[in-house]
Amino acid sequence: MLEGLMVKKTLLFSICLFILTTPVRADVWGDYEYTDNGDTTCTITGYLGPGGDVTIPDTLDVFDVNTIGDSAF
């Protein structure tokens, strides 16, 4: 009985660890990675372009850009 409880705890811990370490999926549009905010807006989460002067777009795909995430550039 104690072995079964340990197996369940280990399995639960493994599932929780997997969920907590799985990155949030980001979409890509042009040179930008972004996340959908769920309300027709998005947050820029990364820049994949060559650098230099960067112009922040008003929209990405079908979303209005309203936020630039921490460490996006």
mmCIF file of the N, C-alpha and C atoms, coordinates in Angstrom:
data_MODEL
# 
_entry.id   MODEL 
# 
loop_
_atom_site.group_PDB 
_atom_site.id 
_atom_site.type_symbol 
_atom_site.label_atom_id 
_atom_site.label_alt_id 
_atom_site.label_comp_id 
_atom_site.label_asym_id 
_atom_site.label_entity_id 
_atom_site.label_seq_id 
_atom_site.pdbx_PDB_ins_code 
_atom_site.Cartn_x 
_atom_site.Cartn_y 
_atom_site.Cartn_z 
_atom_site.occupancy 
_atom_site.B_iso_or_equiv 
_atom_site.pdbx_formal_charge 
_atom_site.auth_seq_id 
_atom_site.auth_comp_id 
_atom_site.auth_asym_id 
_atom_site.auth_atom_id 
_atom_site.pdbx_PDB_model_num 
ATOM 1   N N  . MET A 1 1  ? 0.823  -1.188 0.000   1.00 0.00 ? 1  MET A N  1 
ATOM 2   C CA . MET A 1 1  ? 0.000  0.000  0.000   1.00 0.00 ? 1  MET A CA 1 
ATOM 3   C C  . MET A 1 1  ? 0.872  1.259  0.000   1.00 0.00 ? 1  MET A C  1 
ATOM 4   N N  . LEU A 1 2  ? 1.922  1.260  0.770   1.00 0.00 ? 2  LEU A N  1 
ATOM 5   C CA . LEU A 1 2  ? 2.824  2.408  0.810   1.00 0.00 ? 2  LEU A CA 1 
ATOM 6   C C  . LEU A 1 2  ? 3.528  2.596  -0.530  1.00 0.00 ? 2  LEU A C  1 
ATOM 7   N N  . GLU A 1 3  ? 3.867  1.480  -1.201  1.00 0.00 ? 3  GLU A N  1 
ATOM 8   C CA . GLU A 1 3  ? 4.504  1.578  -2.520  1.00 0.00 ? 3  GLU A CA 1 
ATOM 9   C C  . GLU A 1 3  ? 3.586  2.250  -3.529  1.00 0.00 ? 3  GLU A C  1 
ATOM 10  N N  . GLY A 1 4  ? 2.307  1.907  -3.503  1.00 0.00 ? 4  GLY A N  1 
ATOM 11  C CA . GLY A 1 4  ? 1.334  2.503  -4.426  1.00 0.00 ? 4  GLY A CA 1 
ATOM 12  C C  . GLY A 1 4  ? 1.213  4.002  -4.221  1.00 0.00 ? 4  GLY A C  1 
ATOM 13  N N  . LEU A 1 5  ? 1.254  4.426  -2.956  1.00 0.00 ? 5  LEU A N  1 
ATOM 14  C CA . LEU A 1 5  ? 1.174  5.840  -2.649  1.00 0.00 ? 5  LEU A CA 1 
ATOM 15  C C  . LEU A 1 5  ? 2.407  6.579  -3.164  1.00 0.00 ? 5  LEU A C  1 
ATOM 16  N N  . MET A 1 6  ? 3.564  5.984  -3.019  1.00 0.00 ? 6  MET A N  1 
ATOM 17  C CA . MET A 1 6  ? 4.799  6.602  -3.512  1.00 0.00 ? 6  MET A CA 1 
ATOM 18  C C  . MET A 1 6  ? 4.787  6.722  -5.034  1.00 0.00 ? 6  MET A C  1 
ATOM 19  N N  . VAL A 1 7  ? 4.271  5.707  -5.719  1.00 0.00 ? 7  VAL A N  1 
ATOM 20  C CA . VAL A 1 7  ? 4.184  5.750  -7.184  1.00 0.00 ? 7  VAL A CA 1 
ATOM 21  C C  . VAL A 1 7  ? 3.261  6.881  -7.610  1.00 0.00 ? 7  VAL A C  1 
ATOM 22  N N  . LYS A 1 8  ? 2.124  7.028  -6.933  1.00 0.00 ? 8  LYS A N  1 
ATOM 23  C CA . LYS A 1 8  ? 1.174  8.093  -7.273  1.00 0.00 ? 8  LYS A CA 1 
ATOM 24  C C  . LYS A 1 8  ? 1.791  9.470  -7.030  1.00 0.00 ? 8  LYS A C  1 
ATOM 25  N N  . LYS A 1 9  ? 2.497  9.640  -5.922  1.00 0.00 ? 9  LYS A N  1 
ATOM 26  C CA . LYS A 1 9  ? 3.140  10.917 -5.630  1.00 0.00 ? 9  LYS A CA 1 
ATOM 27  C C  . LYS A 1 9  ? 4.213  11.239 -6.657  1.00 0.00 ? 9  LYS A C  1 
ATOM 28  N N  . THR A 1 10 ? 4.993  10.237 -7.043  1.00 0.00 ? 10 THR A N  1 
ATOM 29  C CA . THR A 1 10 ? 6.040  10.439 -8.038  1.00 0.00 ? 10 THR A CA 1 
ATOM 30  C C  . THR A 1 10 ? 5.434  10.813 -9.388  1.00 0.00 ? 10 THR A C  1 
ATOM 31  N N  . LEU A 1 11 ? 4.359  10.144 -9.771  1.00 0.00 ? 11 LEU A N  1 
ATOM 32  C CA . LEU A 1 11 ? 3.680  10.448 -11.027 1.00 0.00 ? 11 LEU A CA 1 
ATOM 33  C C  . LEU A 1 11 ? 3.105  11.862 -10.995 1.00 0.00 ? 11 LEU A C  1 
ATOM 34  N N  . LEU A 1 12 ? 2.465  12.243 -9.909  1.00 0.00 ? 12 LEU A N  1 
ATOM 35  C CA . LEU A 1 12 ? 1.904  13.578 -9.781  1.00 0.00 ? 12 LEU A CA 1 
ATOM 36  C C  . LEU A 1 12 ? 3.000  14.644 -9.845  1.00 0.00 ? 12 LEU A C  1 
ATOM 37  N N  . PHE A 1 13 ? 4.110  14.399 -9.162  1.00 0.00 ? 13 PHE A N  1 
ATOM 38  C CA . PHE A 1 13 ? 5.234  15.327 -9.199  1.00 0.00 ? 13 PHE A CA 1 
ATOM 39  C C  . PHE A 1 13 ? 5.768  15.468 -10.621 1.00 0.00 ? 13 PHE A C  1 
ATOM 40  N N  . SER A 1 14 ? 5.891  14.366 -11.338 1.00 0.00 ? 14 SER A N  1 
ATOM 41  C CA . SER A 1 14 ? 6.406  14.393 -12.710 1.00 0.00 ? 14 SER A CA 1 
ATOM 42  C C  . SER A 1 14 ? 5.485  15.188 -13.628 1.00 0.00 ? 14 SER A C  1 
ATOM 43  N N  . ILE A 1 15 ? 4.189  15.015 -13.479 1.00 0.00 ? 15 ILE A N  1 
ATOM 44  C CA . ILE A 1 15 ? 3.222  15.749 -14.298 1.00 0.00 ? 15 ILE A CA 1 
ATOM 45  C C  . ILE A 1 15 ? 3.306  17.245 -14.000 1.00 0.00 ? 15 ILE A C  1 
ATOM 46  N N  . CYS A 1 16 ? 3.362  17.602 -12.722 1.00 0.00 ? 16 CYS A N  1 
ATOM 47  C CA . CYS A 1 16 ? 3.470  19.019 -12.339 1.00 0.00 ? 16 CYS A CA 1 
ATOM 48  C C  . CYS A 1 16 ? 4.757  19.641 -12.876 1.00 0.00 ? 16 CYS A C  1 
ATOM 49  N N  . LEU A 1 17 ? 5.848  18.935 -12.778 1.00 0.00 ? 17 LEU A N  1 
ATOM 50  C CA . LEU A 1 17 ? 7.124  19.437 -13.280 1.00 0.00 ? 17 LEU A CA 1 
ATOM 51  C C  . LEU A 1 17 ? 7.070  19.653 -14.783 1.00 0.00 ? 17 LEU A C  1 
ATOM 52  N N  . PHE A 1 18 ? 6.463  18.738 -15.510 1.00 0.00 ? 18 PHE A N  1 
ATOM 53  C CA . PHE A 1 18 ? 6.317  18.875 -16.957 1.00 0.00 ? 18 PHE A CA 1 
ATOM 54  C C  . PHE A 1 18 ? 5.505  20.117 -17.307 1.00 0.00 ? 18 PHE A C  1 
ATOM 55  N N  . ILE A 1 19 ? 4.392  20.314 -16.623 1.00 0.00 ? 19 ILE A N  1 
ATOM 56  C CA . ILE A 1 19 ? 3.530  21.467 -16.903 1.00 0.00 ? 19 ILE A CA 1 
ATOM 57  C C  . ILE A 1 19 ? 4.261  22.771 -16.612 1.00 0.00 ? 19 ILE A C  1 
ATOM 58  N N  . LEU A 1 20 ? 4.982  22.826 -15.506 1.00 0.00 ? 20 LEU A N  1 
ATOM 59  C CA . LEU A 1 20 ? 5.661  24.057 -15.116 1.00 0.00 ? 20 LEU A CA 1 
ATOM 60  C C  . LEU A 1 20 ? 6.860  24.404 -15.984 1.00 0.00 ? 20 LEU A C  1 
ATOM 61  N N  . THR A 1 21 ? 7.451  23.418 -16.645 1.00 0.00 ? 21 THR A N  1 
ATOM 62  C CA . THR A 1 21 ? 8.641  23.681 -17.455 1.00 0.00 ? 21 THR A CA 1 
ATOM 63  C C  . THR A 1 21 ? 8.358  23.726 -18.952 1.00 0.00 ? 21 THR A C  1 
ATOM 64  N N  . THR A 1 22 ? 7.118  23.520 -19.359 1.00 0.00 ? 22 THR A N  1 
ATOM 65  C CA . THR A 1 22 ? 6.757  23.587 -20.773 1.00 0.00 ? 22 THR A CA 1 
ATOM 66  C C  . THR A 1 22 ? 6.584  25.046 -21.166 1.00 0.00 ? 22 THR A C  1 
ATOM 67  N N  . PRO A 1 23 ? 7.327  25.529 -22.161 1.00 0.00 ? 23 PRO A N  1 
ATOM 68  C CA . PRO A 1 23 ? 7.230  26.943 -22.526 1.00 0.00 ? 23 PRO A CA 1 
ATOM 69  C C  . PRO A 1 23 ? 5.894  27.275 -23.170 1.00 0.00 ? 23 PRO A C  1 
ATOM 70  N N  . VAL A 1 24 ? 5.479  28.528 -23.009 1.00 0.00 ? 24 VAL A N  1 
ATOM 71  C CA . VAL A 1 24 ? 4.275  29.016 -23.663 1.00 0.00 ? 24 VAL A CA 1 
ATOM 72  C C  . VAL A 1 24 ? 4.577  29.147 -25.154 1.00 0.00 ? 24 VAL A C  1 
ATOM 73  N N  . ARG A 1 25 ? 3.662  28.708 -25.970 1.00 0.00 ? 25 ARG A N  1 
ATOM 74  C CA . ARG A 1 25 ? 3.863  28.747 -27.408 1.00 0.00 ? 25 ARG A CA 1 
ATOM 75  C C  . ARG A 1 25 ? 3.768  30.181 -27.915 1.00 0.00 ? 25 ARG A C  1 
ATOM 76  N N  . ALA A 1 26 ? 4.728  30.573 -28.720 1.00 0.00 ? 26 ALA A N  1 
ATOM 77  C CA . ALA A 1 26 ? 4.713  31.899 -29.342 1.00 0.00 ? 26 ALA A CA 1 
ATOM 78  C C  . ALA A 1 26 ? 4.509  31.716 -30.846 1.00 0.00 ? 26 ALA A C  1 
ATOM 79  N N  . ASP A 1 27 ? 3.742  32.598 -31.430 1.00 0.00 ? 27 ASP A N  1 
ATOM 80  C CA . ASP A 1 27 ? 3.559  32.598 -32.872 1.00 0.00 ? 27 ASP A CA 1 
ATOM 81  C C  . ASP A 1 27 ? 4.588  33.516 -33.496 1.00 0.00 ? 27 ASP A C  1 
ATOM 82  N N  . VAL A 1 28 ? 4.826  33.335 -34.788 1.00 0.00 ? 28 VAL A N  1 
ATOM 83  C CA . VAL A 1 28 ? 5.802  34.159 -35.508 1.00 0.00 ? 28 VAL A CA 1 
ATOM 84  C C  . VAL A 1 28 ? 5.109  34.827 -36.682 1.00 0.00 ? 28 VAL A C  1 
ATOM 85  N N  . TRP A 1 29 ? 5.380  36.124 -36.854 1.00 0.00 ? 29 TRP A N  1 
ATOM 86  C CA . TRP A 1 29 ? 4.879  36.874 -37.996 1.00 0.00 ? 29 TRP A CA 1 
ATOM 87  C C  . TRP A 1 29 ? 6.006  37.776 -38.449 1.00 0.00 ? 29 TRP A C  1 
ATOM 88  N N  . GLY A 1 30 ? 6.540  37.517 -39.621 1.00 0.00 ? 30 GLY A N  1 
ATOM 89  C CA . GLY A 1 30 ? 7.684  38.285 -40.091 1.00 0.00 ? 30 GLY A CA 1 
ATOM 90  C C  . GLY A 1 30 ? 8.874  38.059 -39.177 1.00 0.00 ? 30 GLY A C  1 
ATOM 91  N N  . ASP A 1 31 ? 9.460  39.134 -38.695 1.00 0.00 ? 31 ASP A N  1 
ATOM 92  C CA . ASP A 1 31 ? 10.628 39.061 -37.807 1.00 0.00 ? 31 ASP A CA 1 
ATOM 93  C C  . ASP A 1 31 ? 10.259 39.031 -36.329 1.00 0.00 ? 31 ASP A C  1 
ATOM 94  N N  . TYR A 1 32 ? 8.984  38.903 -36.004 1.00 0.00 ? 32 TYR A N  1 
ATOM 95  C CA . TYR A 1 32 ? 8.546  39.021 -34.611 1.00 0.00 ? 32 TYR A CA 1 
ATOM 96  C C  . TYR A 1 32 ? 7.896  37.745 -34.089 1.00 0.00 ? 32 TYR A C  1 
ATOM 97  N N  . GLU A 1 33 ? 8.211  37.418 -32.845 1.00 0.00 ? 33 GLU A N  1 
ATOM 98  C CA . GLU A 1 33 ? 7.470  36.386 -32.115 1.00 0.00 ? 33 GLU A CA 1 
ATOM 99  C C  . GLU A 1 33 ? 6.443  37.124 -31.260 1.00 0.00 ? 33 GLU A C  1 
ATOM 100 N N  . TYR A 1 34 ? 5.252  36.547 -31.130 1.00 0.00 ? 34 TYR A N  1 
ATOM 101 C CA . TYR A 1 34 ? 4.231  37.198 -30.329 1.00 0.00 ? 34 TYR A CA 1 
ATOM 102 C C  . TYR A 1 34 ? 3.315  36.164 -29.690 1.00 0.00 ? 34 TYR A C  1 
ATOM 103 N N  . THR A 1 35 ? 2.598  36.602 -28.665 1.00 0.00 ? 35 THR A N  1 
ATOM 104 C CA . THR A 1 35 ? 1.570  35.757 -28.066 1.00 0.00 ? 35 THR A CA 1 
ATOM 105 C C  . THR A 1 35 ? 0.227  36.461 -28.197 1.00 0.00 ? 35 THR A C  1 
ATOM 106 N N  . ASP A 1 36 ? -0.785 35.680 -28.471 1.00 0.00 ? 36 ASP A N  1 
ATOM 107 C CA . ASP A 1 36 ? -2.162 36.154 -28.588 1.00 0.00 ? 36 ASP A CA 1 
ATOM 108 C C  . ASP A 1 36 ? -2.673 36.449 -27.182 1.00 0.00 ? 36 ASP A C  1 
ATOM 109 N N  . ASN A 1 37 ? -3.151 37.654 -26.943 1.00 0.00 ? 37 ASN A N  1 
ATOM 110 C CA . ASN A 1 37 ? -3.680 38.021 -25.628 1.00 0.00 ? 37 ASN A CA 1 
ATOM 111 C C  . ASN A 1 37 ? -5.121 37.577 -25.425 1.00 0.00 ? 37 ASN A C  1 
ATOM 112 N N  . GLY A 1 38 ? -5.730 37.020 -26.469 1.00 0.00 ? 38 GLY A N  1 
ATOM 113 C CA . GLY A 1 38 ? -7.092 36.513 -26.344 1.00 0.00 ? 38 GLY A CA 1 
ATOM 114 C C  . GLY A 1 38 ? -8.169 37.568 -26.520 1.00 0.00 ? 38 GLY A C  1 
ATOM 115 N N  . ASP A 1 39 ? -7.786 38.770 -26.945 1.00 0.00 ? 39 ASP A N  1 
ATOM 116 C CA . ASP A 1 39 ? -8.771 39.849 -27.084 1.00 0.00 ? 39 ASP A CA 1 
ATOM 117 C C  . ASP A 1 39 ? -8.493 40.705 -28.316 1.00 0.00 ? 39 ASP A C  1 
ATOM 118 N N  . THR A 1 40 ? -8.046 40.106 -29.389 1.00 0.00 ? 40 THR A N  1 
ATOM 119 C CA . THR A 1 40 ? -7.661 40.747 -30.656 1.00 0.00 ? 40 THR A CA 1 
ATOM 120 C C  . THR A 1 40 ? -6.378 41.560 -30.551 1.00 0.00 ? 40 THR A C  1 
ATOM 121 N N  . THR A 1 41 ? -5.671 41.466 -29.428 1.00 0.00 ? 41 THR A N  1 
ATOM 122 C CA . THR A 1 41 ? -4.378 42.127 -29.287 1.00 0.00 ? 41 THR A CA 1 
ATOM 123 C C  . THR A 1 41 ? -3.302 41.079 -29.062 1.00 0.00 ? 41 THR A C  1 
ATOM 124 N N  . CYS A 1 42 ? -2.054 41.506 -29.204 1.00 0.00 ? 42 CYS A N  1 
ATOM 125 C CA . CYS A 1 42 ? -0.950 40.587 -28.966 1.00 0.00 ? 42 CYS A CA 1 
ATOM 126 C C  . CYS A 1 42 ? 0.189  41.302 -28.262 1.00 0.00 ? 42 CYS A C  1 
ATOM 127 N N  . THR A 1 43 ? 1.103  40.509 -27.732 1.00 0.00 ? 43 THR A N  1 
ATOM 128 C CA . THR A 1 43 ? 2.302  41.003 -27.072 1.00 0.00 ? 43 THR A CA 1 
ATOM 129 C C  . THR A 1 43 ? 3.512  40.519 -27.853 1.00 0.00 ? 43 THR A C  1 
ATOM 130 N N  . ILE A 1 44 ? 4.383  41.430 -28.256 1.00 0.00 ? 44 ILE A N  1 
ATOM 131 C CA . ILE A 1 44 ? 5.630  41.031 -28.918 1.00 0.00 ? 44 ILE A CA 1 
ATOM 132 C C  . ILE A 1 44 ? 6.530  40.411 -27.854 1.00 0.00 ? 44 ILE A C  1 
ATOM 133 N N  . THR A 1 45 ? 6.985  39.188 -28.111 1.00 0.00 ? 45 THR A N  1 
ATOM 134 C CA . THR A 1 45 ? 7.814  38.474 -27.141 1.00 0.00 ? 45 THR A CA 1 
ATOM 135 C C  . THR A 1 45 ? 9.239  38.256 -27.624 1.00 0.00 ? 45 THR A C  1 
ATOM 136 N N  . GLY A 1 46 ? 9.497  38.526 -28.899 1.00 0.00 ? 46 GLY A N  1 
ATOM 137 C CA . GLY A 1 46 ? 10.840 38.336 -29.411 1.00 0.00 ? 46 GLY A CA 1 
ATOM 138 C C  . GLY A 1 46 ? 11.014 38.957 -30.778 1.00 0.00 ? 46 GLY A C  1 
ATOM 139 N N  . TYR A 1 47 ? 12.267 39.204 -31.124 1.00 0.00 ? 47 TYR A N  1 
ATOM 140 C CA . TYR A 1 47 ? 12.614 39.756 -32.431 1.00 0.00 ? 47 TYR A CA 1 
ATOM 141 C C  . TYR A 1 47 ? 13.636 38.844 -33.076 1.00 0.00 ? 47 TYR A C  1 
ATOM 142 N N  . LEU A 1 48 ? 13.379 38.445 -34.316 1.00 0.00 ? 48 LEU A N  1 
ATOM 143 C CA . LEU A 1 48 ? 14.226 37.485 -35.021 1.00 0.00 ? 48 LEU A CA 1 
ATOM 144 C C  . LEU A 1 48 ? 15.008 38.121 -36.166 1.00 0.00 ? 48 LEU A C  1 
ATOM 145 N N  . GLY A 1 49 ? 14.840 39.422 -36.367 1.00 0.00 ? 49 GLY A N  1 
ATOM 146 C CA . GLY A 1 49 ? 15.453 40.108 -37.498 1.00 0.00 ? 49 GLY A CA 1 
ATOM 147 C C  . GLY A 1 49 ? 16.931 40.384 -37.298 1.00 0.00 ? 49 GLY A C  1 
ATOM 148 N N  . PRO A 1 50 ? 17.519 41.091 -38.277 1.00 0.00 ? 50 PRO A N  1 
ATOM 149 C CA . PRO A 1 50 ? 18.959 41.317 -38.279 1.00 0.00 ? 50 PRO A CA 1 
ATOM 150 C C  . PRO A 1 50 ? 19.444 42.370 -37.286 1.00 0.00 ? 50 PRO A C  1 
ATOM 151 N N  . GLY A 1 51 ? 18.550 43.151 -36.696 1.00 0.00 ? 51 GLY A N  1 
ATOM 152 C CA . GLY A 1 51 ? 18.967 44.185 -35.755 1.00 0.00 ? 51 GLY A CA 1 
ATOM 153 C C  . GLY A 1 51 ? 19.004 45.539 -36.414 1.00 0.00 ? 51 GLY A C  1 
ATOM 154 N N  . GLY A 1 52 ? 19.751 46.455 -35.831 1.00 0.00 ? 52 GLY A N  1 
ATOM 155 C CA . GLY A 1 52 ? 19.768 47.815 -36.346 1.00 0.00 ? 52 GLY A CA 1 
ATOM 156 C C  . GLY A 1 52 ? 18.525 48.551 -35.885 1.00 0.00 ? 52 GLY A C  1 
ATOM 157 N N  . ASP A 1 53 ? 18.108 49.548 -36.665 1.00 0.00 ? 53 ASP A N  1 
ATOM 158 C CA . ASP A 1 53 ? 16.890 50.282 -36.333 1.00 0.00 ? 53 ASP A CA 1 
ATOM 159 C C  . ASP A 1 53 ? 15.686 49.376 -36.556 1.00 0.00 ? 53 ASP A C  1 
ATOM 160 N N  . VAL A 1 54 ? 14.841 49.267 -35.552 1.00 0.00 ? 54 VAL A N  1 
ATOM 161 C CA . VAL A 1 54 ? 13.663 48.397 -35.618 1.00 0.00 ? 54 VAL A CA 1 
ATOM 162 C C  . VAL A 1 54 ? 12.422 49.257 -35.463 1.00 0.00 ? 54 VAL A C  1 
ATOM 163 N N  . THR A 1 55 ? 11.468 49.057 -36.354 1.00 0.00 ? 55 THR A N  1 
ATOM 164 C CA . THR A 1 55 ? 10.182 49.736 -36.269 1.00 0.00 ? 55 THR A CA 1 
ATOM 165 C C  . THR A 1 55 ? 9.168  48.766 -35.685 1.00 0.00 ? 55 THR A C  1 
ATOM 166 N N  . ILE A 1 56 ? 8.515  49.175 -34.609 1.00 0.00 ? 56 ILE A N  1 
ATOM 167 C CA . ILE A 1 56 ? 7.500  48.335 -33.990 1.00 0.00 ? 56 ILE A CA 1 
ATOM 168 C C  . ILE A 1 56 ? 6.216  48.464 -34.818 1.00 0.00 ? 56 ILE A C  1 
ATOM 169 N N  . PRO A 1 57 ? 5.694  47.349 -35.327 1.00 0.00 ? 57 PRO A N  1 
ATOM 170 C CA . PRO A 1 57 ? 4.484  47.419 -36.139 1.00 0.00 ? 57 PRO A CA 1 
ATOM 171 C C  . PRO A 1 57 ? 3.234  47.656 -35.294 1.00 0.00 ? 57 PRO A C  1 
ATOM 172 N N  . ASP A 1 58 ? 2.211  48.234 -35.911 1.00 0.00 ? 58 ASP A N  1 
ATOM 173 C CA . ASP A 1 58 ? 0.933  48.426 -35.231 1.00 0.00 ? 58 ASP A CA 1 
ATOM 174 C C  . ASP A 1 58 ? 0.169  47.117 -35.108 1.00 0.00 ? 58 ASP A C  1 
ATOM 175 N N  . THR A 1 59 ? 0.372  46.234 -36.108 1.00 0.00 ? 59 THR A N  1 
ATOM 176 C CA . THR A 1 59 ? -0.327 44.948 -36.102 1.00 0.00 ? 59 THR A CA 1 
ATOM 177 C C  . THR A 1 59 ? 0.638  43.825 -36.477 1.00 0.00 ? 59 THR A C  1 
ATOM 178 N N  . LEU A 1 60 ? 0.340  42.645 -35.998 1.00 0.00 ? 60 LEU A N  1 
ATOM 179 C CA . LEU A 1 60 ? 1.017  41.412 -36.403 1.00 0.00 ? 60 LEU A CA 1 
ATOM 180 C C  . LEU A 1 60 ? -0.074 40.415 -36.742 1.00 0.00 ? 60 LEU A C  1 
ATOM 181 N N  . ASP A 1 61 ? -0.010 39.876 -37.957 1.00 0.00 ? 61 ASP A N  1 
ATOM 182 C CA . ASP A 1 61 ? -1.050 38.962 -38.421 1.00 0.00 ? 61 ASP A CA 1 
ATOM 183 C C  . ASP A 1 61 ? -2.380 39.705 -38.341 1.00 0.00 ? 61 ASP A C  1 
ATOM 184 N N  . VAL A 1 62 ? -3.323 39.256 -37.541 1.00 0.00 ? 62 VAL A N  1 
ATOM 185 C CA . VAL A 1 62 ? -4.627 39.922 -37.406 1.00 0.00 ? 62 VAL A CA 1 
ATOM 186 C C  . VAL A 1 62 ? -4.776 40.609 -36.061 1.00 0.00 ? 62 VAL A C  1 
ATOM 187 N N  . PHE A 1 63 ? -3.682 40.749 -35.314 1.00 0.00 ? 63 PHE A N  1 
ATOM 188 C CA . PHE A 1 63 ? -3.731 41.283 -33.956 1.00 0.00 ? 63 PHE A CA 1 
ATOM 189 C C  . PHE A 1 63 ? -3.137 42.683 -33.867 1.00 0.00 ? 63 PHE A C  1 
ATOM 190 N N  . ASP A 1 64 ? -3.737 43.523 -33.054 1.00 0.00 ? 64 ASP A N  1 
ATOM 191 C CA . ASP A 1 64 ? -3.174 44.836 -32.740 1.00 0.00 ? 64 ASP A CA 1 
ATOM 192 C C  . ASP A 1 64 ? -2.087 44.641 -31.685 1.00 0.00 ? 64 ASP A C  1 
ATOM 193 N N  . VAL A 1 65 ? -0.918 45.223 -31.921 1.00 0.00 ? 65 VAL A N  1 
ATOM 194 C CA . VAL A 1 65 ? 0.169  45.129 -30.941 1.00 0.00 ? 65 VAL A CA 1 
ATOM 195 C C  . VAL A 1 65 ? -0.140 46.141 -29.837 1.00 0.00 ? 65 VAL A C  1 
ATOM 196 N N  . ASN A 1 66 ? -0.207 45.656 -28.587 1.00 0.00 ? 66 ASN A N  1 
ATOM 197 C CA . ASN A 1 66 ? -0.439 46.586 -27.494 1.00 0.00 ? 66 ASN A CA 1 
ATOM 198 C C  . ASN A 1 66 ? 0.605  46.520 -26.390 1.00 0.00 ? 66 ASN A C  1 
ATOM 199 N N  . THR A 1 67 ? 1.508  45.523 -26.461 1.00 0.00 ? 67 THR A N  1 
ATOM 200 C CA . THR A 1 67 ? 2.510  45.368 -25.413 1.00 0.00 ? 67 THR A CA 1 
ATOM 201 C C  . THR A 1 67 ? 3.779  44.799 -26.009 1.00 0.00 ? 67 THR A C  1 
ATOM 202 N N  . ILE A 1 68 ? 4.905  45.197 -25.445 1.00 0.00 ? 68 ILE A N  1 
ATOM 203 C CA . ILE A 1 68 ? 6.193  44.578 -25.760 1.00 0.00 ? 68 ILE A CA 1 
ATOM 204 C C  . ILE A 1 68 ? 6.639  43.867 -24.496 1.00 0.00 ? 68 ILE A C  1 
ATOM 205 N N  . GLY A 1 69 ? 6.857  42.569 -24.586 1.00 0.00 ? 69 GLY A N  1 
ATOM 206 C CA . GLY A 1 69 ? 7.208  41.776 -23.426 1.00 0.00 ? 69 GLY A CA 1 
ATOM 207 C C  . GLY A 1 69 ? 8.606  42.067 -22.905 1.00 0.00 ? 69 GLY A C  1 
ATOM 208 N N  . ASP A 1 70 ? 8.830  41.684 -21.653 1.00 0.00 ? 70 ASP A N  1 
ATOM 209 C CA . ASP A 1 70 ? 10.161 41.817 -21.049 1.00 0.00 ? 70 ASP A CA 1 
ATOM 210 C C  . ASP A 1 70 ? 11.182 41.031 -21.865 1.00 0.00 ? 70 ASP A C  1 
ATOM 211 N N  . SER A 1 71 ? 12.320 41.618 -22.113 1.00 0.00 ? 71 SER A N  1 
ATOM 212 C CA . SER A 1 71 ? 13.428 40.983 -22.843 1.00 0.00 ? 71 SER A CA 1 
ATOM 213 C C  . SER A 1 71 ? 13.057 40.574 -24.265 1.00 0.00 ? 71 SER A C  1 
ATOM 214 N N  . ALA A 1 72 ? 12.114 41.288 -24.886 1.00 0.00 ? 72 ALA A N  1 
ATOM 215 C CA . ALA A 1 72 ? 11.717 40.961 -26.253 1.00 0.00 ? 72 ALA A CA 1 
ATOM 216 C C  . ALA A 1 72 ? 12.805 41.326 -27.267 1.00 0.00 ? 72 ALA A C  1 
ATOM 217 N N  . PHE A 1 73 ? 13.612 42.332 -26.942 1.00 0.00 ? 73 PHE A N  1 
ATOM 218 C CA . PHE A 1 73 ? 14.654 42.780 -27.866 1.00 0.00 ? 73 PHE A CA 1 
ATOM 219 C C  . PHE A 1 73 ? 16.009 42.647 -27.245 1.00 0.00 ? 73 PHE A C  1 
# 
